Amino acid sequence: MSELTRRPSVGAPQNLEGRFATRAAGMQASEIRSLFAVASRPEIVSLAGGMPNLSALPMDMMASVVHDLIADQGAEALQYGSGQGHPKLREQICEVMALEGIRANPDDVIVTTGSQQALDLISRIFIDPGDVVLVEAPSYVGALGTFRQYEAQVVHVELDDKGLVPEALRQAITSVRATGHKIKFLYLIPNYQNPSGVLLTADRRTEILEICRKEGIFVVEDNPYGLLGFDRPSPNAMRVEDSENVIYLGSFSKTIAPGLRVGWALVPPSLKEKLVIASESSILCPSNFTQMTISSYLANQPWRDQIASFCQLYKVRRDAMLQALEDFFPASATWTKPGGGFYVWVNLPPEIDTKLMMPKAIVAKVAYVPGTAFYADGFGTWAMRLSFCHPTPERIREGVKALGHVVHEELARRGGTLELS
Ligand SMILES: Cc1ncc(COP(=O)(O)O)c(C=O)c1O
């Protein structure tokens, strides 16, 4: 081997400090990611991850959809496609959105690799380092990670059991503007919010839209859980009331399957070109194969019934979790009562630090996500997110019972410490 082709010895430690771009400093593994390895051990009841429960999805049916697609349209499905997304799927996406009142033109839909990619594209075209993004308090960990990578300042706005508080939004806008920073958009999850499970009320939707329109702030409405309402349909999407100022994000991850990685953005026409160019420069085009799989599934299978069976599966698990919390958690704890989605948010007394408590929970064979994961500013030490989407109702009860013991012990220990101090 010549000197020119000789590779450096494998495994030699390299000091890369100073060689990364500045923005790489903001790239940190999320608290959820580092938890996954532990939480996925079979003996642990994981109330941590938000993985959709695919046990209700008939795999033989999916297999035949994929088989027929390749047999009949393989040459197209396995080829590059349009940067904006497959035209037929964009039409079908408009039918899906019509369930939440949206009347959209397929020309304004951009298909993405999961809605996570849409978040990345929006951040890329809007955020300069130091710009402000307003988000609910708490908010989706994956969005916080994306905003951090683009060096945004994330400002949290109060959320209560009716969703984002409009008055708090007004105050946040005033105080950010007083510092001279630009607010690029408000990011919110109006339906069965991740991580709180809260549903934004219809009158607050209107008020928030009015505030943002008046202040010239785009609203990014992230809606992966909107069709997963258990007890009644969700209110209309915010995009219904404002097609000029709302960027709507949708996903098939929770209503079909996340492995297909198909989501979308419905954007005001003025933004479309920039987003398509941004998407093409990162992925050329979304996968034709998975888009066409979804398209044939939507065309030939009873997808509305499938969503109804997912809702039934999650509702039973939600009920099991709420009952177990009632039975095993201390009276000083409070939690949300979600009408859909995957998550319950639990507030414990402030002397408890849920991150420090985590190793004890793992010993008790249960995992959750500490509240701080959902804040950009270290807030939320006394809170935790519990997801009910994956384990069986029996395992959920077992896990919440074990966690309840850990919390009781922690409270007793803290009480003891306080007496001594
Ligand atoms: C609120 C929210 N937005 C976006 C995503 C990303 O979804 P996708 O699988 O479509 O990328 C998730 C996934 O959990 C989510 O909870």
The ligand as an SDF file (V2000), in Angstrom:
LIG
                    3D

 16 16  0  0  0  0  0  0  0  0999 V2000
  -45.5120   16.5430   18.1000 C   0  0  0  0  0  0  0  0  0  0  0  0
  -44.7060   15.7310   17.1360 C   0  0  0  0  0  0  0  0  0  0  0  0
  -44.3050   16.2750   16.0050 N   0  0  0  0  0  0  0  0  0  0  0  0
  -43.5930   15.5750   15.1120 C   0  0  0  0  0  0  0  0  0  0  0  0
  -43.2360   14.2770   15.3500 C   0  0  0  0  0  0  0  0  0  0  0  0
  -42.4100   13.5380   14.3140 C   0  0  0  0  0  0  0  0  0  0  0  0
  -43.2110   12.6510   13.6170 O   0  0  0  0  0  0  0  0  0  0  0  0
  -42.7720   11.9600   12.2520 P   0  0  0  0  0  0  0  0  0  0  0  0
  -42.6860   10.5190   12.5440 O   0  0  0  0  0  0  0  0  0  0  0  0
  -43.8700   12.3160   11.2910 O   0  0  0  0  0  0  0  0  0  0  0  0
  -41.4780   12.5570   11.8220 O   0  0  0  0  0  0  0  0  0  0  0  0
  -43.6290   13.6560   16.5310 C   0  0  0  0  0  0  0  0  0  0  0  0
  -43.2360   12.2620   16.8310 C   0  0  0  0  0  0  0  0  0  0  0  0
  -43.4160   11.7380   17.8800 O   0  0  0  0  0  0  0  0  0  0  0  0
  -44.4020   14.4000   17.4580 C   0  0  0  0  0  0  0  0  0  0  0  0
  -44.8310   13.8750   18.6080 O   0  0  0  0  0  0  0  0  0  0  0  0
  1  2  1  0
  2  3  1  0
  2 15  2  0
  3  4  2  0
  4  5  1  0
  5  6  1  0
  5 12  2  0
  6  7  1  0
  7  8  1  0
  8  9  2  0
  8 10  1  0
  8 11  1  0
 12 13  1  0
 12 15  1  0
 13 14  2  0
 15 16  1  0
M  END
$$$$
